[in-house]
Amino acid sequence: MAENEIRKEYSNGEITVVWKPGKCIHAGVCVKTLPEVYDPKAKPWITPENASSEALMNQIDQCPSGALSYHKN
């Protein structure tokens, strides 16, 4: 699998956050908007259960690179 095809998925039960590291430009919008969810120093670095699905979807829609997306479970 090519680096730009890698996908990581993180679910809160209602929605699944999909992160494609190969597309990420590290703009930091996710960390600034929802620091309780996105912690680059943590493993896993995305904990979607720490925010509402609505807050996650609103934040993901602001991702400038498209590295973050989501789908409803």
CHARMM-style PDB file with segment names, atoms N, HN, CA, C and O in Angstrom:
ATOM      1  N   MET     1       0.851  -1.191   0.000  1.00  0.00      PROA
ATOM      2  CA  MET     1       0.000   0.000   0.000  1.00  0.00      PROA
ATOM      3  C   MET     1       0.886   1.240   0.000  1.00  0.00      PROA
ATOM      4  O   MET     1       1.787   1.376   0.829  1.00  0.00      PROA
ATOM      5  N   ALA     2       0.625   2.120  -0.918  1.00  0.00      PROA
ATOM      6  HN  ALA     2      -0.106   2.010  -1.591  1.00  0.00      PROA
ATOM      7  CA  ALA     2       1.406   3.356  -0.999  1.00  0.00      PROA
ATOM      8  C   ALA     2       1.115   4.245   0.203  1.00  0.00      PROA
ATOM      9  O   ALA     2       0.043   4.168   0.802  1.00  0.00      PROA
ATOM     10  N   GLU     3       2.072   5.078   0.542  1.00  0.00      PROA
ATOM     11  HN  GLU     3       2.943   5.141   0.055  1.00  0.00      PROA
ATOM     12  CA  GLU     3       1.928   5.932   1.725  1.00  0.00      PROA
ATOM     13  C   GLU     3       0.687   6.810   1.652  1.00  0.00      PROA
ATOM     14  O   GLU     3       0.026   7.032   2.666  1.00  0.00      PROA
ATOM     15  N   ASN     4       0.363   7.314   0.457  1.00  0.00      PROA
ATOM     16  HN  ASN     4       0.900   7.134  -0.366  1.00  0.00      PROA
ATOM     17  CA  ASN     4      -0.799   8.193   0.341  1.00  0.00      PROA
ATOM     18  C   ASN     4      -2.118   7.428   0.375  1.00  0.00      PROA
ATOM     19  O   ASN     4      -3.184   8.040   0.304  1.00  0.00      PROA
ATOM     20  N   GLU     5      -2.063   6.089   0.481  1.00  0.00      PROA
ATOM     21  HN  GLU     5      -1.197   5.592   0.539  1.00  0.00      PROA
ATOM     22  CA  GLU     5      -3.275   5.280   0.555  1.00  0.00      PROA
ATOM     23  C   GLU     5      -3.554   4.798   1.980  1.00  0.00      PROA
ATOM     24  O   GLU     5      -4.611   4.222   2.236  1.00  0.00      PROA
ATOM     25  N   ILE     6      -2.629   5.023   2.900  1.00  0.00      PROA
ATOM     26  HN  ILE     6      -1.770   5.491   2.692  1.00  0.00      PROA
ATOM     27  CA  ILE     6      -2.825   4.582   4.278  1.00  0.00      PROA
ATOM     28  C   ILE     6      -4.030   5.310   4.859  1.00  0.00      PROA
ATOM     29  O   ILE     6      -4.190   6.517   4.677  1.00  0.00      PROA
ATOM     30  N   ARG     7      -4.879   4.554   5.564  1.00  0.00      PROA
ATOM     31  HN  ARG     7      -4.749   3.574   5.711  1.00  0.00      PROA
ATOM     32  CA  ARG     7      -6.050   5.124   6.236  1.00  0.00      PROA
ATOM     33  C   ARG     7      -6.098   4.594   7.652  1.00  0.00      PROA
ATOM     34  O   ARG     7      -5.862   3.409   7.887  1.00  0.00      PROA
ATOM     35  N   LYS     8      -6.397   5.453   8.578  1.00  0.00      PROA
ATOM     36  HN  LYS     8      -6.588   6.415   8.387  1.00  0.00      PROA
ATOM     37  CA  LYS     8      -6.608   5.046   9.963  1.00  0.00      PROA
ATOM     38  C   LYS     8      -8.031   5.438  10.312  1.00  0.00      PROA
ATOM     39  O   LYS     8      -8.490   6.520   9.947  1.00  0.00      PROA
ATOM     40  N   GLU     9      -8.731   4.560  11.019  1.00  0.00      PROA
ATOM     41  HN  GLU     9      -8.359   3.681  11.315  1.00  0.00      PROA
ATOM     42  CA  GLU     9     -10.115   4.832  11.370  1.00  0.00      PROA
ATOM     43  C   GLU     9     -10.303   4.818  12.877  1.00  0.00      PROA
ATOM     44  O   GLU     9      -9.755   3.970  13.582  1.00  0.00      PROA
ATOM     45  N   TYR    10     -11.088   5.773  13.357  1.00  0.00      PROA
ATOM     46  HN  TYR    10     -11.533   6.462  12.785  1.00  0.00      PROA
ATOM     47  CA  TYR    10     -11.350   5.942  14.788  1.00  0.00      PROA
ATOM     48  C   TYR    10     -12.845   6.185  14.945  1.00  0.00      PROA
ATOM     49  O   TYR    10     -13.378   7.118  14.344  1.00  0.00      PROA
ATOM     50  N   SER    11     -13.535   5.366  15.743  1.00  0.00      PROA
ATOM     51  HN  SER    11     -13.102   4.609  16.231  1.00  0.00      PROA
ATOM     52  CA  SER    11     -14.989   5.477  15.851  1.00  0.00      PROA
ATOM     53  C   SER    11     -15.428   5.877  17.254  1.00  0.00      PROA
ATOM     54  O   SER    11     -14.806   5.496  18.246  1.00  0.00      PROA
ATOM     55  N   ASN    12     -16.517   6.654  17.322  1.00  0.00      PROA
ATOM     56  HN  ASN    12     -17.022   6.963  16.516  1.00  0.00      PROA
ATOM     57  CA  ASN    12     -17.141   6.938  18.614  1.00  0.00      PROA
ATOM     58  C   ASN    12     -18.441   6.153  18.758  1.00  0.00      PROA
ATOM     59  O   ASN    12     -19.201   6.385  19.698  1.00  0.00      PROA
ATOM     60  N   GLY    13     -18.702   5.240  17.849  1.00  0.00      PROA
ATOM     61  HN  GLY    13     -18.085   5.051  17.085  1.00  0.00      PROA
ATOM     62  CA  GLY    13     -19.924   4.460  17.858  1.00  0.00      PROA
ATOM     63  C   GLY    13     -20.954   4.984  16.869  1.00  0.00      PROA
ATOM     64  O   GLY    13     -21.632   4.196  16.209  1.00  0.00      PROA
ATOM     65  N   GLU    14     -21.082   6.301  16.755  1.00  0.00      PROA
ATOM     66  HN  GLU    14     -20.532   6.941  17.292  1.00  0.00      PROA
ATOM     67  CA  GLU    14     -22.031   6.917  15.825  1.00  0.00      PROA
ATOM     68  C   GLU    14     -21.398   7.198  14.476  1.00  0.00      PROA
ATOM     69  O   GLU    14     -21.981   6.911  13.430  1.00  0.00      PROA
ATOM     70  N   ILE    15     -20.184   7.767  14.510  1.00  0.00      PROA
ATOM     71  HN  ILE    15     -19.710   8.000  15.360  1.00  0.00      PROA
ATOM     72  CA  ILE    15     -19.468   8.052  13.268  1.00  0.00      PROA
ATOM     73  C   ILE    15     -18.048   7.506  13.363  1.00  0.00      PROA
ATOM     74  O   ILE    15     -17.526   7.274  14.454  1.00  0.00      PROA
ATOM     75  N   THR    16     -17.448   7.310  12.219  1.00  0.00      PROA
ATOM     76  HN  THR    16     -17.872   7.499  11.334  1.00  0.00      PROA
ATOM     77  CA  THR    16     -16.058   6.884  12.145  1.00  0.00      PROA
ATOM     78  C   THR    16     -15.255   7.992  11.485  1.00  0.00      PROA
ATOM     79  O   THR    16     -15.564   8.423  10.375  1.00  0.00      PROA
ATOM     80  N   VAL    17     -14.221   8.446  12.180  1.00  0.00      PROA
ATOM     81  HN  VAL    17     -13.970   8.096  13.083  1.00  0.00      PROA
ATOM     82  CA  VAL    17     -13.301   9.457  11.643  1.00  0.00      PROA
ATOM     83  C   VAL    17     -12.234   8.717  10.848  1.00  0.00      PROA
ATOM     84  O   VAL    17     -11.631   7.766  11.346  1.00  0.00      PROA
ATOM     85  N   VAL    18     -12.002   9.148   9.624  1.00  0.00      PROA
ATOM     86  HN  VAL    18     -12.491   9.920   9.220  1.00  0.00      PROA
ATOM     87  CA  VAL    18     -10.988   8.533   8.755  1.00  0.00      PROA
ATOM     88  C   VAL    18      -9.869   9.547   8.561  1.00  0.00      PROA
ATOM     89  O   VAL    18     -10.104  10.684   8.153  1.00  0.00      PROA
ATOM     90  N   TRP    19      -8.633   9.108   8.864  1.00  0.00      PROA
ATOM     91  HN  TRP    19      -8.442   8.184   9.195  1.00  0.00      PROA
ATOM     92  CA  TRP    19      -7.465   9.977   8.685  1.00  0.00      PROA
ATOM     93  C   TRP    19      -6.549   9.362   7.646  1.00  0.00      PROA
ATOM     94  O   TRP    19      -6.176   8.194   7.754  1.00  0.00      PROA
ATOM     95  N   LYS    20      -6.188  10.142   6.644  1.00  0.00      PROA
ATOM     96  HN  LYS    20      -6.492  11.091   6.557  1.00  0.00      PROA
ATOM     97  CA  LYS    20      -5.249   9.711   5.605  1.00  0.00      PROA
ATOM     98  C   LYS    20      -3.960  10.509   5.795  1.00  0.00      PROA
ATOM     99  O   LYS    20      -3.860  11.640   5.318  1.00  0.00      PROA
ATOM    100  N   PRO    21      -2.965   9.929   6.492  1.00  0.00      PROA
ATOM    101  CA  PRO    21      -1.745  10.682   6.801  1.00  0.00      PROA
ATOM    102  C   PRO    21      -0.999  11.193   5.582  1.00  0.00      PROA
ATOM    103  O   PRO    21      -0.326  12.220   5.667  1.00  0.00      PROA
ATOM    104  N   GLY    22      -1.098  10.509   4.451  1.00  0.00      PROA
ATOM    105  HN  GLY    22      -1.645   9.674   4.382  1.00  0.00      PROA
ATOM    106  CA  GLY    22      -0.409  10.944   3.247  1.00  0.00      PROA
ATOM    107  C   GLY    22      -0.946  12.250   2.682  1.00  0.00      PROA
ATOM    108  O   GLY    22      -0.252  12.935   1.931  1.00  0.00      PROA
ATOM    109  N   LYS    23      -2.201  12.603   3.045  1.00  0.00      PROA
ATOM    110  HN  LYS    23      -2.765  12.046   3.655  1.00  0.00      PROA
ATOM    111  CA  LYS    23      -2.804  13.850   2.561  1.00  0.00      PROA
ATOM    112  C   LYS    23      -2.638  14.991   3.553  1.00  0.00      PROA
ATOM    113  O   LYS    23      -2.849  16.153   3.207  1.00  0.00      PROA
ATOM    114  N   CYS    24      -2.258  14.663   4.792  1.00  0.00      PROA
ATOM    115  HN  CYS    24      -2.087  13.718   5.073  1.00  0.00      PROA
ATOM    116  CA  CYS    24      -2.223  15.652   5.867  1.00  0.00      PROA
ATOM    117  C   CYS    24      -1.128  16.690   5.623  1.00  0.00      PROA
ATOM    118  O   CYS    24       0.023  16.346   5.357  1.00  0.00      PROA
ATOM    119  N   ILE    25      -1.512  17.984   5.720  1.00  0.00      PROA
ATOM    120  HN  ILE    25      -2.448  18.264   5.936  1.00  0.00      PROA
ATOM    121  CA  ILE    25      -0.537  19.071   5.555  1.00  0.00      PROA
ATOM    122  C   ILE    25      -0.186  19.714   6.906  1.00  0.00      PROA
ATOM    123  O   ILE    25       0.517  20.723   6.959  1.00  0.00      PROA
ATOM    124  N   HSD    26      -0.680  19.120   7.981  1.00  0.00      PROA
ATOM    125  HN  HSD    26      -1.251  18.300   7.938  1.00  0.00      PROA
ATOM    126  CA  HSD    26      -0.365  19.571   9.355  1.00  0.00      PROA
ATOM    127  C   HSD    26      -0.710  21.036   9.583  1.00  0.00      PROA
ATOM    128  O   HSD    26       0.046  21.779  10.210  1.00  0.00      PROA
ATOM    129  N   ALA    27      -1.882  21.441   9.055  1.00  0.00      PROA
ATOM    130  HN  ALA    27      -2.495  20.838   8.546  1.00  0.00      PROA
ATOM    131  CA  ALA    27      -2.349  22.812   9.254  1.00  0.00      PROA
ATOM    132  C   ALA    27      -2.725  23.060  10.719  1.00  0.00      PROA
ATOM    133  O   ALA    27      -2.680  24.195  11.194  1.00  0.00      PROA
ATOM    134  N   GLY    28      -3.093  21.993  11.426  1.00  0.00      PROA
ATOM    135  HN  GLY    28      -3.130  21.071  11.041  1.00  0.00      PROA
ATOM    136  CA  GLY    28      -3.401  22.121  12.845  1.00  0.00      PROA
ATOM    137  C   GLY    28      -4.818  22.558  13.155  1.00  0.00      PROA
ATOM    138  O   GLY    28      -5.140  22.818  14.315  1.00  0.00      PROA
ATOM    139  N   VAL    29      -5.673  22.646  12.147  1.00  0.00      PROA
ATOM    140  HN  VAL    29      -5.412  22.435  11.205  1.00  0.00      PROA
ATOM    141  CA  VAL    29      -7.054  23.067  12.373  1.00  0.00      PROA
ATOM    142  C   VAL    29      -7.747  22.105  13.336  1.00  0.00      PROA
ATOM    143  O   VAL    29      -8.493  22.539  14.214  1.00  0.00      PROA
ATOM    144  N   CYS    30      -7.512  20.828  13.181  1.00  0.00      PROA
ATOM    145  HN  CYS    30      -6.906  20.475  12.467  1.00  0.00      PROA
ATOM    146  CA  CYS    30      -8.157  19.830  14.039  1.00  0.00      PROA
ATOM    147  C   CYS    30      -7.737  20.010  15.497  1.00  0.00      PROA
ATOM    148  O   CYS    30      -8.579  20.011  16.394  1.00  0.00      PROA
ATOM    149  N   VAL    31      -6.436  20.161  15.727  1.00  0.00      PROA
ATOM    150  HN  VAL    31      -5.752  20.160  14.998  1.00  0.00      PROA
ATOM    151  CA  VAL    31      -5.910  20.298  17.094  1.00  0.00      PROA
ATOM    152  C   VAL    31      -6.403  21.587  17.735  1.00  0.00      PROA
ATOM    153  O   VAL    31      -6.762  21.600  18.912  1.00  0.00      PROA
ATOM    154  N   LYS    32      -6.422  22.682  16.958  1.00  0.00      PROA
ATOM    155  HN  LYS    32      -6.130  22.671  16.001  1.00  0.00      PROA
ATOM    156  CA  LYS    32      -6.880  23.967  17.507  1.00  0.00      PROA
ATOM    157  C   LYS    32      -8.376  23.957  17.792  1.00  0.00      PROA
ATOM    158  O   LYS    32      -8.824  24.561  18.768  1.00  0.00      PROA
ATOM    159  N   THR    33      -9.156  23.276  16.950  1.00  0.00      PROA
ATOM    160  HN  THR    33      -8.792  22.786  16.157  1.00  0.00      PROA
ATOM    161  CA  THR    33     -10.608  23.276  17.092  1.00  0.00      PROA
ATOM    162  C   THR    33     -11.083  22.328  18.187  1.00  0.00      PROA
ATOM    163  O   THR    33     -11.940  22.691  18.993  1.00  0.00      PROA
ATOM    164  N   LEU    34     -10.530  21.114  18.222  1.00  0.00      PROA
ATOM    165  HN  LEU    34      -9.834  20.819  17.567  1.00  0.00      PROA
ATOM    166  CA  LEU    34     -10.956  20.104  19.203  1.00  0.00      PROA
ATOM    167  C   LEU    34      -9.731  19.467  19.873  1.00  0.00      PROA
ATOM    168  O   LEU    34      -9.415  18.306  19.614  1.00  0.00      PROA
ATOM    169  N   PRO    35      -9.044  20.227  20.732  1.00  0.00      PROA
ATOM    170  CA  PRO    35      -7.843  19.662  21.368  1.00  0.00      PROA
ATOM    171  C   PRO    35      -8.143  18.467  22.271  1.00  0.00      PROA
ATOM    172  O   PRO    35      -7.253  17.666  22.557  1.00  0.00      PROA
ATOM    173  N   GLU    36      -9.395  18.346  22.720  1.00  0.00      PROA
ATOM    174  HN  GLU    36     -10.118  18.997  22.487  1.00  0.00      PROA
ATOM    175  CA  GLU    36      -9.756  17.190  23.546  1.00  0.00      PROA
ATOM    176  C   GLU    36      -9.858  15.909  22.724  1.00  0.00      PROA
ATOM    177  O   GLU    36      -9.870  14.812  23.283  1.00  0.00      PROA
ATOM    178  N   VAL    37      -9.930  16.042  21.400  1.00  0.00      PROA
ATOM    179  HN  VAL    37      -9.919  16.933  20.946  1.00  0.00      PROA
ATOM    180  CA  VAL    37     -10.020  14.893  20.496  1.00  0.00      PROA
ATOM    181  C   VAL    37      -8.681  14.595  19.829  1.00  0.00      PROA
ATOM    182  O   VAL    37      -8.272  13.439  19.728  1.00  0.00      PROA
ATOM    183  N   TYR    38      -7.997  15.656  19.372  1.00  0.00      PROA
ATOM    184  HN  TYR    38      -8.329  16.595  19.455  1.00  0.00      PROA
ATOM    185  CA  TYR    38      -6.767  15.497  18.586  1.00  0.00      PROA
ATOM    186  C   TYR    38      -5.557  15.873  19.423  1.00  0.00      PROA
ATOM    187  O   TYR    38      -5.374  17.038  19.774  1.00  0.00      PROA
ATOM    188  N   ASP    39      -4.732  14.885  19.742  1.00  0.00      PROA
ATOM    189  HN  ASP    39      -4.881  13.938  19.457  1.00  0.00      PROA
ATOM    190  CA  ASP    39      -3.511  15.111  20.521  1.00  0.00      PROA
ATOM    191  C   ASP    39      -2.362  14.414  19.806  1.00  0.00      PROA
ATOM    192  O   ASP    39      -2.193  13.202  19.939  1.00  0.00      PROA
ATOM    193  N   PRO    40      -1.563  15.177  19.040  1.00  0.00      PROA
ATOM    194  CA  PRO    40      -0.487  14.561  18.244  1.00  0.00      PROA
ATOM    195  C   PRO    40       0.531  13.782  19.072  1.00  0.00      PROA
ATOM    196  O   PRO    40       1.250  12.941  18.534  1.00  0.00      PROA
ATOM    197  N   LYS    41       0.599  14.052  20.375  1.00  0.00      PROA
ATOM    198  HN  LYS    41       0.014  14.735  20.813  1.00  0.00      PROA
ATOM    199  CA  LYS    41       1.571  13.348  21.216  1.00  0.00      PROA
ATOM    200  C   LYS    41       1.023  12.043  21.792  1.00  0.00      PROA
ATOM    201  O   LYS    41       1.782  11.248  22.347  1.00  0.00      PROA
ATOM    202  N   ALA    42      -0.284  11.815  21.666  1.00  0.00      PROA
ATOM    203  HN  ALA    42      -0.900  12.461  21.215  1.00  0.00      PROA
ATOM    204  CA  ALA    42      -0.916  10.633  22.251  1.00  0.00      PROA
ATOM    205  C   ALA    42      -1.003   9.486  21.246  1.00  0.00      PROA
ATOM    206  O   ALA    42      -0.905   9.693  20.036  1.00  0.00      PROA
ATOM    207  N   LYS    43      -1.186   8.295  21.760  1.00  0.00      PROA
ATOM    208  HN  LYS    43      -1.265   8.127  22.743  1.00  0.00      PROA
ATOM    209  CA  LYS    43      -1.448   7.113  20.933  1.00  0.00      PROA
ATOM    210  C   LYS    43      -2.695   6.449  21.489  1.00  0.00      PROA
ATOM    211  O   LYS    43      -2.648   6.014  22.640  1.00  0.00      PROA
ATOM    212  N   PRO    44      -3.804   6.332  20.775  1.00  0.00      PROA
ATOM    213  CA  PRO    44      -4.002   6.924  19.454  1.00  0.00      PROA
ATOM    214  C   PRO    44      -4.152   8.437  19.562  1.00  0.00      PROA
ATOM    215  O   PRO    44      -4.567   8.953  20.599  1.00  0.00      PROA
ATOM    216  N   TRP    45      -3.823   9.125  18.515  1.00  0.00      PROA
ATOM    217  HN  TRP    45      -3.487   8.705  17.672  1.00  0.00      PROA
ATOM    218  CA  TRP    45      -3.841  10.596  18.582  1.00  0.00      PROA
ATOM    219  C   TRP    45      -5.233  11.179  18.367  1.00  0.00      PROA
ATOM    220  O   TRP    45      -5.458  12.360  18.631  1.00  0.00      PROA
ATOM    221  N   ILE    46      -6.175  10.354  17.884  1.00  0.00      PROA
ATOM    222  HN  ILE    46      -5.992   9.394  17.669  1.00  0.00      PROA
ATOM    223  CA  ILE    46      -7.568  10.793  17.716  1.00  0.00      PROA
ATOM    224  C   ILE    46      -8.447   9.984  18.657  1.00  0.00      PROA
ATOM    225  O   ILE    46      -8.475   8.755  18.586  1.00  0.00      PROA
ATOM    226  N   THR    47      -9.177  10.683  19.553  1.00  0.00      PROA
ATOM    227  HN  THR    47      -9.154  11.681  19.610  1.00  0.00      PROA
ATOM    228  CA  THR    47     -10.123  10.027  20.458  1.00  0.00      PROA
ATOM    229  C   THR    47     -11.510  10.642  20.234  1.00  0.00      PROA
ATOM    230  O   THR    47     -11.916  11.554  20.955  1.00  0.00      PROA
ATOM    231  N   PRO    48     -12.231  10.133  19.225  1.00  0.00      PROA
ATOM    232  CA  PRO    48     -13.498  10.744  18.836  1.00  0.00      PROA
ATOM    233  C   PRO    48     -14.574  10.682  19.907  1.00  0.00      PROA
ATOM    234  O   PRO    48     -15.544  11.439  19.853  1.00  0.00      PROA
ATOM    235  N   GLU    49     -14.417   9.795  20.875  1.00  0.00      PROA
ATOM    236  HN  GLU    49     -13.629   9.181  20.919  1.00  0.00      PROA
ATOM    237  CA  GLU    49     -15.418   9.707  21.942  1.00  0.00      PROA
ATOM    238  C   GLU    49     -15.388  10.928  22.862  1.00  0.00      PROA
ATOM    239  O   GLU    49     -16.275  11.084  23.702  1.00  0.00      PROA
ATOM    240  N   ASN    50     -14.388  11.792  22.718  1.00  0.00      PROA
ATOM    241  HN  ASN    50     -13.668  11.665  22.035  1.00  0.00      PROA
ATOM    242  CA  ASN    50     -14.259  12.987  23.561  1.00  0.00      PROA
ATOM    243  C   ASN    50     -15.029  14.198  23.048  1.00  0.00      PROA
ATOM    244  O   ASN    50     -14.927  15.281  23.625  1.00  0.00      PROA
ATOM    245  N   ALA    51     -15.805  14.031  21.965  1.00  0.00      PROA
ATOM    246  HN  ALA    51     -15.888  13.152  21.496  1.00  0.00      PROA
ATOM    247  CA  ALA    51     -16.618  15.142  21.438  1.00  0.00      PROA
ATOM    248  C   ALA    51     -17.893  14.564  20.838  1.00  0.00      PROA
ATOM    249  O   ALA    51     -17.967  13.370  20.546  1.00  0.00      PROA
ATOM    250  N   SER    52     -18.891  15.415  20.658  1.00  0.00      PROA
ATOM    251  HN  SER    52     -18.831  16.385  20.896  1.00  0.00      PROA
ATOM    252  CA  SER    52     -20.132  14.966  20.023  1.00  0.00      PROA
ATOM    253  C   SER    52     -19.878  14.693  18.539  1.00  0.00      PROA
ATOM    254  O   SER    52     -18.951  15.239  17.940  1.00  0.00      PROA
ATOM    255  N   SER    53     -20.709  13.851  17.972  1.00  0.00      PROA
ATOM    256  HN  SER    53     -21.461  13.407  18.458  1.00  0.00      PROA
ATOM    257  CA  SER    53     -20.589  13.569  16.540  1.00  0.00      PROA
ATOM    258  C   SER    53     -20.767  14.846  15.727  1.00  0.00      PROA
ATOM    259  O   SER    53     -20.087  15.041  14.720  1.00  0.00      PROA
ATOM    260  N   GLU    54     -21.678  15.714  16.158  1.00  0.00      PROA
ATOM    261  HN  GLU    54     -22.230  15.555  16.977  1.00  0.00      PROA
ATOM    262  CA  GLU    54     -21.906  16.970  15.445  1.00  0.00      PROA
ATOM    263  C   GLU    54     -20.648  17.844  15.466  1.00  0.00      PROA
ATOM    264  O   GLU    54     -20.265  18.411  14.443  1.00  0.00      PROA
ATOM    265  N   ALA    55     -20.006  17.949  16.637  1.00  0.00      PROA
ATOM    266  HN  ALA    55     -20.317  17.488  17.468  1.00  0.00      PROA
ATOM    267  CA  ALA    55     -18.771  18.740  16.734  1.00  0.00      PROA
ATOM    268  C   ALA    55     -17.681  18.145  15.852  1.00  0.00      PROA
ATOM    269  O   ALA    55     -16.947  18.886  15.199  1.00  0.00      PROA
ATOM    270  N   LEU    56     -17.563  16.830  15.823  1.00  0.00      PROA
ATOM    271  HN  LEU    56     -18.159  16.228  16.354  1.00  0.00      PROA
ATOM    272  CA  LEU    56     -16.564  16.168  14.978  1.00  0.00      PROA
ATOM    273  C   LEU    56     -16.820  16.453  13.500  1.00  0.00      PROA
ATOM    274  O   LEU    56     -15.901  16.806  12.761  1.00  0.00      PROA
ATOM    275  N   MET    57     -18.069  16.299  13.075  1.00  0.00      PROA
ATOM    276  HN  MET    57     -18.816  16.013  13.675  1.00  0.00      PROA
ATOM    277  CA  MET    57     -18.392  16.518  11.658  1.00  0.00      PROA
ATOM    278  C   MET    57     -18.118  17.968  11.258  1.00  0.00      PROA
ATOM    279  O   MET    57     -17.569  18.223  10.186  1.00  0.00      PROA
ATOM    280  N   ASN    58     -18.499  18.922  12.120  1.00  0.00      PROA
ATOM    281  HN  ASN    58     -18.945  18.716  12.990  1.00  0.00      PROA
ATOM    282  CA  ASN    58     -18.238  20.334  11.822  1.00  0.00      PROA
ATOM    283  C   ASN    58     -16.748  20.607  11.697  1.00  0.00      PROA
ATOM    284  O   ASN    58     -16.322  21.334  10.799  1.00  0.00      PROA
ATOM    285  N   GLN    59     -15.949  20.026  12.596  1.00  0.00      PROA
ATOM    286  HN  GLN    59     -16.295  19.436  13.325  1.00  0.00      PROA
ATOM    287  CA  GLN    59     -14.499  20.224  12.556  1.00  0.00      PROA
ATOM    288  C   GLN    59     -13.903  19.571  11.319  1.00  0.00      PROA
ATOM    289  O   GLN    59     -13.091  20.187  10.629  1.00  0.00      PROA
ATOM    290  N   ILE    60     -14.288  18.352  11.031  1.00  0.00      PROA
ATOM    291  HN  ILE    60     -14.948  17.852  11.591  1.00  0.00      PROA
ATOM    292  CA  ILE    60     -13.726  17.619   9.889  1.00  0.00      PROA
ATOM    293  C   ILE    60     -14.028  18.350   8.584  1.00  0.00      PROA
ATOM    294  O   ILE    60     -13.209  18.346   7.665  1.00  0.00      PROA
ATOM    295  N   ASP    61     -15.199  18.975   8.500  1.00  0.00      PROA
ATOM    296  HN  ASP    61     -15.864  18.978   9.246  1.00  0.00      PROA
ATOM    297  CA  ASP    61     -15.545  19.741   7.298  1.00  0.00      PROA
ATOM    298  C   ASP    61     -14.602  20.929   7.089  1.00  0.00      PROA
ATOM    299  O   ASP    61     -14.539  21.468   5.984  1.00  0.00      PROA
ATOM    300  N   GLN    62     -13.870  21.348   8.124  1.00  0.00      PROA
ATOM    301  HN  GLN    62     -13.922  20.910   9.022  1.00  0.00      PROA
ATOM    302  CA  GLN    62     -12.930  22.476   8.022  1.00  0.00      PROA
ATOM    303  C   GLN    62     -11.510  22.037   7.651  1.00  0.00      PROA
ATOM    304  O   GLN    62     -10.642  22.885   7.448  1.00  0.00      PROA
ATOM    305  N   CYS    63     -11.261  20.739   7.561  1.00  0.00      PROA
ATOM    306  HN  CYS    63     -11.966  20.050   7.727  1.00  0.00      PROA
ATOM    307  CA  CYS    63      -9.907  20.232   7.277  1.00  0.00      PROA
ATOM    308  C   CYS    63      -9.467  20.703   5.888  1.00  0.00      PROA
ATOM    309  O   CYS    63     -10.084  20.326   4.891  1.00  0.00      PROA
ATOM    310  N   PRO    64      -8.398  21.529   5.803  1.00  0.00      PROA
ATOM    311  CA  PRO    64      -8.023  22.120   4.514  1.00  0.00      PROA
ATOM    312  C   PRO    64      -7.454  21.127   3.498  1.00  0.00      PROA
ATOM    313  O   PRO    64      -7.520  21.381   2.295  1.00  0.00      PROA
ATOM    314  N   SER    65      -6.902  20.013   3.952  1.00  0.00      PROA
ATOM    315  HN  SER    65      -6.848  19.807   4.929  1.00  0.00      PROA
ATOM    316  CA  SER    65      -6.260  19.076   3.015  1.00  0.00      PROA
ATOM    317  C   SER    65      -7.168  17.931   2.600  1.00  0.00      PROA
ATOM    318  O   SER    65      -6.890  17.242   1.619  1.00  0.00      PROA
ATOM    319  N   GLY    66      -8.257  17.721   3.342  1.00  0.00      PROA
ATOM    320  HN  GLY    66      -8.483  18.280   4.140  1.00  0.00      PROA
ATOM    321  CA  GLY    66      -9.093  16.551   3.084  1.00  0.00      PROA
ATOM    322  C   GLY    66      -8.533  15.286   3.698  1.00  0.00      PROA
ATOM    323  O   GLY    66      -9.019  14.195   3.402  1.00  0.00      PROA
ATOM    324  N   ALA    67      -7.518  15.405   4.552  1.00  0.00      PROA
ATOM    325  HN  ALA    67      -7.124  16.292   4.792  1.00  0.00      PROA
ATOM    326  CA  ALA    67      -6.934  14.227   5.197  1.00  0.00      PROA
ATOM    327  C   ALA    67      -7.907  13.601   6.187  1.00  0.00      PROA
ATOM    328  O   ALA    67      -7.859  12.395   6.430  1.00  0.00      PROA
ATOM    329  N   LEU    68      -8.790  14.419   6.760  1.00  0.00      PROA
ATOM    330  HN  LEU    68      -8.829  15.399   6.562  1.00  0.00      PROA
ATOM    331  CA  LEU    68      -9.806  13.915   7.675  1.00  0.00      PROA
ATOM    332  C   LEU    68     -11.146  13.848   6.953  1.00  0.00      PROA
ATOM    333  O   LEU    68     -11.542  14.785   6.260  1.00  0.00      PROA
ATOM    334  N   SER    69     -11.829  12.733   7.125  1.00  0.00      PROA
ATOM    335  HN  SER    69     -11.507  11.971   7.688  1.00  0.00      PROA
ATOM    336  CA  SER    69     -13.187  12.583   6.608  1.00  0.00      PROA
ATOM    337  C   SER    69     -13.928  11.734   7.625  1.00  0.00      PROA
ATOM    338  O   SER    69     -13.352  11.306   8.626  1.00  0.00      PROA
ATOM    339  N   TYR    70     -15.197  11.493   7.370  1.00  0.00      PROA
ATOM    340  HN  TYR    70     -15.665  11.841   6.558  1.00  0.00      PROA
ATOM    341  CA  TYR    70     -15.968  10.672   8.293  1.00  0.00      PROA
ATOM    342  C   TYR    70     -17.089   9.978   7.535  1.00  0.00      PROA
ATOM    343  O   TYR    70     -17.471  10.384   6.438  1.00  0.00      PROA
ATOM    344  N   HSD    71     -17.603   8.920   8.151  1.00  0.00      PROA
ATOM    345  HN  HSD    71     -17.293   8.590   9.042  1.00  0.00      PROA
ATOM    346  CA  HSD    71     -18.824   8.299   7.658  1.00  0.00      PROA
ATOM    347  C   HSD    71     -19.639   7.867   8.862  1.00  0.00      PROA
ATOM    348  O   HSD    71     -19.096   7.537   9.917  1.00  0.00      PROA
ATOM    349  N   LYS    72     -20.956   7.875   8.685  1.00  0.00      PROA
ATOM    350  HN  LYS    72     -21.397   8.143   7.828  1.00  0.00      PROA
ATOM    351  CA  LYS    72     -21.851   7.469   9.773  1.00  0.00      PROA
ATOM    352  C   LYS    72     -21.877   5.946   9.844  1.00  0.00      PROA
ATOM    353  O   LYS    72     -21.870   5.260   8.821  1.00  0.00      PROA
ATOM    354  N   ASN    73     -21.908   5.439  11.055  1.00  0.00      PROA
ATOM    355  HN  ASN    73     -21.914   5.996  11.886  1.00  0.00      PROA
ATOM    356  CA  ASN    73     -21.913   3.980  11.249  1.00  0.00      PROA
ATOM    357  C   ASN    73     -23.327   3.423  11.088  1.00  0.00      PROA
ATOM    358  OT1 ASN    73     -23.533   2.216  11.215  1.00  0.00      PROA
TER     359      ASN     73
END
